Structure formats: structure tokens, C-alpha cells
Amino acid sequence: MYQERYQVRLLPRDVTFTTDGEQTVLEAALNAGIAFPNRCQVGACAMCLCRKLSGTIRYDLEPMLTEKEQEEGWIFACQAVAESDLVLALA
């Protein structure tokens, strides 16, 4: 089976890593050796909260974000799975 690969660009550091569309954005960053803020990895601590500037993600479990936060592009990297190339900004 063909596995999708997506590029994730992380600002303001301007580093890029890939994800396979199955792992979370946080897992992909950590697997690539990128220091990405995190603590709990289950969406409770908000350490991995970042802003999606472009691209599409999905969640297997809907995160605890208000509608306004989601409209502003905030995502939990520990819960988000890429469905396209992404550009993210750390808070």
C-alpha cells in the first residue's frame, strides 16, 4: 500500500520534516529529531499548541479547543494528523 508523505514547515525556526499521514505532527517532529515543545502528548497540557498557517489536518479525537481557537488556526500537534503539506507556527 502506498503511504502518503507530507512536508511540515515549522516557523519561526524554518525547519522542515516529513510525516506519513498516520503519525501525529508531534510524533513526526520528534522522530525527525526536532525539539518540539511537549509534555503530556494527549492534548491536556497545551505545550504543543501551535498555529496552522496552511494545510489540512484531522483529529482522531476532537481536541479541547474552542470554536474561536480553531477558527484562528490553533491545533494540538500531539493530536493532529496531516492530510496535506503544512505550515505551522509555534506559539
Secondary structure as UniProt FT lines:
FT   STRAND          6..11
FT   TURN            12..14
FT   STRAND          15..19
FT   HELIX           25..31
FT   TURN            32..33
FT   TURN            47..48
FT   STRAND          49..54
FT   STRAND          57..59
FT   HELIX           67..71
FT   TURN            72..73
FT   STRAND          74..76
FT   TURN            77..79
FT   STRAND          80..82
FT   STRAND          86..90
//
